[in-house]
Amino acid sequence: MNYRHAFHAGNFADLVKHAALLQLLDRLTAQGGPLTVIDTHAGRGLYDLQGAEARKSGEAEAGIVRLMAAKDPPEAFAPLTAAVAKLNGGGDLRRYPGSPWLIAQALRAADRHVACELRPDEHAALRQAMKDRRNVETLCADGYEAAEARTPKDGRALVLIDPPFERADDYARIVETAEAVRRRNPRAQLLIWLPLKDLATFDGFLADFEDAVEAPALVAETRIRPLTDPMKMNGCALVLLGAPAELAAPLEAICRWTAETLGEAGEARVYQA
Ligand SMILES: C[S@@+](CC[C@H](N)C(=O)[O-])C[C@H]1O[C@@H](n2cnc3c(N)ncnc32)[C@H](O)[C@@H]1O
């Protein structure tokens, strides 16, 4: 496991994922009973934008730094930019929040949050970042297995799946996990992040996913450049299961702004699959 999210924190793909996550959580926490969120691949929770990794990659510079400086970004980014400003005390942009930090600050007192991270060093940092949050449980464990075991059988649940895609079987494990989670709780919602390199891989995943879960998904693609070189991350996609239909409009705004502002000849697509 060589992947370190510190190189990528605050890049265009984090902006899409985190803005969409907060839009979904806004709706899920606006009403209804307690919600359980399982973050299968949580990372370390907080990222140092002045650290060696962020400075070396320059990805945050091309992502969150540009979003925070943008004159008129779409309203759909407002929960994310507010969270980033709060984390930085309204001052210079020094830190970027990971998904567990964003989830924790969006949840209500009665909601629960299970954050899984397999790397012991990343998990230790995650536990430290979450130490003052009462309703968060961090696990140094395989997130796919935890989602299967810990999704509540009744009640409201959201499972965020955001693997590093270092292993060839990540696509298959996402499909198996989504199927198992929905078998356990047919009301569970899923938000899945995937890289867009070439269309054949993504279309193959979507076909397997649809066969397994037998329910329509909302798909949001952000292409930052045409998908001509499969060795590059040319964009990212979100696949949402059980999400409210009204999420399509903010997702479209998030993906379009990111593709057009941060991409080169970028384009965005939001559709039901
Ligand atoms: C893309 S990063 C997560 C970023 C985080 N979700 C966020 O948005 O801030 C993926 C993380 O998953 C961890 N990881 C890899 N395989 C895992 C597994 N099977 N279960 C749990 N965590 C895993 C990696 O160490 C890495 O920190």
The ligand as an SDF file (V2000), in Angstrom:
LIG
                    3D

 27 29  0  0  0  0  0  0  0  0999 V2000
   -8.4550    8.0680   -1.5090 C   0  0  0  0  0  0  0  0  0  0  0  0
   -7.8460    7.8670    0.1240 S   0  0  0  0  0  0  0  0  0  0  0  0
   -9.2090    8.3440    1.1170 C   0  0  0  0  0  0  0  0  0  0  0  0
   -9.5440    9.7860    1.1220 C   0  0  0  0  0  0  0  0  0  0  0  0
  -10.7030   10.1530    2.0230 C   0  0  0  0  0  0  0  0  0  0  0  0
  -11.8720    9.3160    1.7480 N   0  0  0  0  0  0  0  0  0  0  0  0
  -11.0700   11.6030    1.8380 C   0  0  0  0  0  0  0  0  0  0  0  0
  -11.9430   11.9060    1.0040 O   0  0  0  0  0  0  0  0  0  0  0  0
  -10.5250   12.4500    2.5480 O   0  0  0  0  0  0  0  0  0  0  0  0
   -7.8800    6.1230    0.3180 C   0  0  0  0  0  0  0  0  0  0  0  0
   -7.4090    5.6380    1.6960 C   0  0  0  0  0  0  0  0  0  0  0  0
   -7.7980    4.2630    1.8330 O   0  0  0  0  0  0  0  0  0  0  0  0
   -6.7990    3.5800    2.5650 C   0  0  0  0  0  0  0  0  0  0  0  0
   -7.0190    2.1350    2.2590 N   0  0  0  0  0  0  0  0  0  0  0  0
   -6.5240    1.3820    1.2630 C   0  0  0  0  0  0  0  0  0  0  0  0
   -7.0990    0.1780    1.2550 N   0  0  0  0  0  0  0  0  0  0  0  0
   -8.0070    0.1580    2.2670 C   0  0  0  0  0  0  0  0  0  0  0  0
   -8.9470   -0.7920    2.7460 C   0  0  0  0  0  0  0  0  0  0  0  0
   -9.0850   -1.9950    2.1570 N   0  0  0  0  0  0  0  0  0  0  0  0
   -9.7300   -0.4520    3.7890 N   0  0  0  0  0  0  0  0  0  0  0  0
   -9.6010    0.7540    4.3990 C   0  0  0  0  0  0  0  0  0  0  0  0
   -8.7390    1.7070    3.9860 N   0  0  0  0  0  0  0  0  0  0  0  0
   -7.9530    1.4160    2.9270 C   0  0  0  0  0  0  0  0  0  0  0  0
   -5.5040    4.1840    2.0840 C   0  0  0  0  0  0  0  0  0  0  0  0
   -4.4650    3.9820    3.0300 O   0  0  0  0  0  0  0  0  0  0  0  0
   -5.9130    5.6540    1.9230 C   0  0  0  0  0  0  0  0  0  0  0  0
   -5.6230    6.3820    3.0980 O   0  0  0  0  0  0  0  0  0  0  0  0
  1  2  1  0
  2  3  1  0
  2 10  1  0
  3  4  1  0
  4  5  1  0
  5  6  1  0
  5  7  1  0
  7  8  2  0
  7  9  1  0
 10 11  1  0
 11 12  1  0
 11 26  1  0
 12 13  1  0
 13 14  1  0
 13 24  1  0
 14 15  1  0
 14 23  1  0
 15 16  2  0
 16 17  1  0
 17 18  1  0
 17 23  2  0
 18 19  1  0
 18 20  2  0
 20 21  1  0
 21 22  2  0
 22 23  1  0
 24 25  1  0
 24 26  1  0
 26 27  1  0
M  CHG  2   2   1   9  -1
M  END
$$$$
